[in-house]
Amino acid sequence: MKTYVYIAQSLDGFIAKKGGDITWLEEFPNPDGSDFGFSNFMKKIDALLMGRNTYEKVLTFGFWPYEKPVYVISNTIKVVPENLEGKVFIVRGEIIEILESLENKGLKSIYVDGGMLIQSFLYEDLIDTMIITTMPVILGEGLPLFASIGRELKWELVESQVLNKYAVKSEYSRKK
């Protein structure tokens, strides 16, 4: 199974302000309404594996943005809202067991979403590809994309591109 990260961060490496605020991402111009390749990325993904905090943040959007199945790792959430039944599935257990279970369902590619979940996957060396868009802002504090994982992981730059003359989207592949 292939695992992917697709995320934005500030110049100083934060994915959200303290408390999970991501509204700073809306401050950047996007005159043509581009999704900067996100829809093409989603075409190669079978499902999302999302952390609880990210899931709860997405629920505040007022709409459900995903057509693919979303598996939420949580020990506290017991049920999903009625309108998301059949779209969102709660999973529990160790990351390796969850991945094996998803692979047994026939899934081949997973989009891993959520800062703490991404860090857990990196700790276990389970991310194959990271697509990181760096935004031109220094937040000064917040939720970091990378935390201490206790070892060095090497990556290869696959490609990098400038978006709307202000952001840089870079794709990295895990060098094993």
C-alpha positions in Angstrom: 0.0 0.0 0.0 1.2 3.5 -0.9 0.8 6.3 1.7 0.7 10.0 0.8 0.7 13.3 2.7 -0.7 16.4 1.0 -0.5 19.4 3.2 0.3 23.1 3.5 2.7 24.6 6.0 4.1 28.0 6.9 7.7 29.0 6.3 8.4 28.1 9.9 6.9 24.6 9.5 3.5 25.0 11.2 0.3 23.5 9.7 -2.1 25.4 12.0 -2.0 28.1 14.6 -2.5 27.1 18.2 -5.9 25.6 18.7 -6.0 24.3 15.2 -6.8 27.5 13.4 -6.2 27.2 9.6 -7.9 30.4 8.4 -4.5 31.9 7.7 -4.5 29.7 4.6 -7.4 31.7 3.2 -5.4 34.9 3.2 -3.5 34.1 0.0 -4.7 35.1 -3.4 -6.2 32.6 -5.8 -7.7 34.6 -8.6 -8.4 31.7 -10.9 -9.9 29.5 -8.2 -7.3 26.7 -8.9 -7.0 23.8 -6.5 -3.3 23.6 -7.4 -3.4 19.9 -8.4 -5.4 18.6 -5.4 -8.2 17.1 -7.6 -5.5 15.3 -9.7 -3.9 14.0 -6.5 -7.2 12.7 -5.2 -7.8 10.7 -8.4 -4.9 8.4 -7.4 -6.1 8.0 -3.8 -8.4 5.1 -2.8 -9.3 6.6 0.7 -8.2 9.0 3.4 -6.9 8.0 6.8 -7.5 11.0 9.1 -6.7 11.9 12.7 -9.6 12.8 15.1 -8.6 16.4 15.4 -8.5 16.9 11.7 -11.8 15.1 11.3 -13.4 17.4 13.9 -12.0 20.5 12.1 -13.4 19.3 8.8 -16.8 18.9 10.4 -16.8 22.6 11.1 -16.6 23.5 7.4 -20.4 23.1 6.9 -20.0 20.7 4.0 -18.2 17.3 3.5 -15.4 17.9 1.0 -14.5 14.3 0.2 -15.9 11.8 -2.2 -13.5 9.0 -1.2 -14.1 7.0 1.9 -12.6 8.5 5.0 -11.3 6.3 7.9 -10.9 8.3 11.1 -8.5 6.9 13.8 -10.1 7.6 17.1 -10.6 5.8 20.5 -13.2 8.4 21.6 -15.6 8.8 18.6 -18.2 6.1 18.6 -20.6 7.1 15.8 -20.5 9.5 12.8 -23.2 12.0 11.9 -26.1 10.4 10.0 -25.3 12.3 6.8 -21.8 10.8 6.8 -22.8 7.2 7.3 -21.2 5.2 4.5 -18.7 7.9 3.9 -16.8 8.1 7.2 -15.7 5.0 9.2 -14.1 5.0 12.7 -11.1 2.7 13.1 -9.2 1.8 16.2 -5.9 0.0 16.9 -2.2 0.2 16.0 -1.3 2.0 12.8 0.2 -1.2 11.2 -2.9 -3.2 12.0 -5.1 -0.4 10.6 -3.1 -0.3 7.4 -3.3 -4.1 7.0 -7.0 -4.0 7.5 -7.4 -1.3 4.8 -5.1 -3.2 2.5 -7.3 -6.3 3.1 -10.3 -4.2 1.9 -8.4 -3.8 -1.4 -7.2 -0.3 -0.9 -3.9 0.5 -2.6 -3.3 4.2 -1.8 -4.0 6.1 1.3 -4.0 9.9 1.9 -2.8 10.4 5.5 -4.2 13.6 6.9 -3.7 15.3 10.3 -0.6 16.6 12.0 -0.3 14.1 14.8 -1.2 11.2 12.5 1.4 12.2 10.0 4.0 12.4 12.8 3.0 8.9 14.0 3.4 7.6 10.5 6.8 9.3 10.1 7.8 7.8 13.5 7.0 4.4 12.1 8.6 5.3 8.7 5.3 4.6 6.9 5.0 7.6 4.5 6.0 7.0 0.9 5.3 10.4 -0.6 4.9 13.9 0.8 3.5 16.8 -1.2 4.0 19.9 0.9 3.0 23.4 -0.1 5.0 26.1 1.8 3.1 29.3 2.2 5.0 32.7 2.6 4.1 33.4 6.2 5.8 32.9 9.5 3.3 32.0 12.1 5.7 32.1 15.0 4.0 29.3 16.9 1.4 26.6 16.3 1.1 23.0 15.4 4.3 21.7 13.6 4.2 19.5 10.7 7.3 17.7 11.9 8.1 16.8 15.5 10.9 14.7 17.0 10.6 11.3 15.5 13.8 9.9 17.0 15.7 9.2 13.7 16.7 10.6 10.4 14.6 9.9 7.4 15.9 10.8 3.9 13.8 12.0 1.0 14.3 12.7 -2.7 12.8 15.8 -4.3 10.6 14.6 -7.2 9.4 18.0 -8.3 8.8 21.5 -7.1 6.7 24.3 -8.6 5.7 27.9 -7.7 2.0 28.5 -7.3 0.6 32.0 -8.0 4.0 33.6 -7.4 3.8 33.1 -3.7 3.7 29.4 -2.6 6.0 26.5 -3.4 4.6 23.0 -3.8 7.2 20.3 -3.5 6.8 16.5 -3.8 9.2 14.3 -2.0 9.6 10.5 -2.3 10.9 8.4 0.6 14.5 7.3 0.0 14.9 3.8 1.5 
